[in-house]
Amino acid sequence: MAIPSPNDVPLPTRGAPDDDPPPGFFGSWRNVYLCVVVYLAVLIALMYAFRVAFER
């Protein structure tokens, strides 16, 4: 059994692999994350508005 040399061992890669498919709805993962952030901001604004409206 031969010991592999350091040149034969593949280096770990960072990030998504090249064959990672894009999401089905928004075209890119950046757009998906942007949509989630906007959705959360809208929810926070609505909850604040409800709190102010019903606090009286």
Sequence and secondary structure as in RCSB ss.txt:
>XXXX:A:sequence
MAIPSPNDVPLPTRGAPDDDPPPGFFGSWRNVYLCVVVYLAVLIALMYAFRVAFER
>XXXX:A:secstr
     TTTS     S  TT    TTTSSHHHHHHHHHHHHHHHHHHHHHHHHHH  
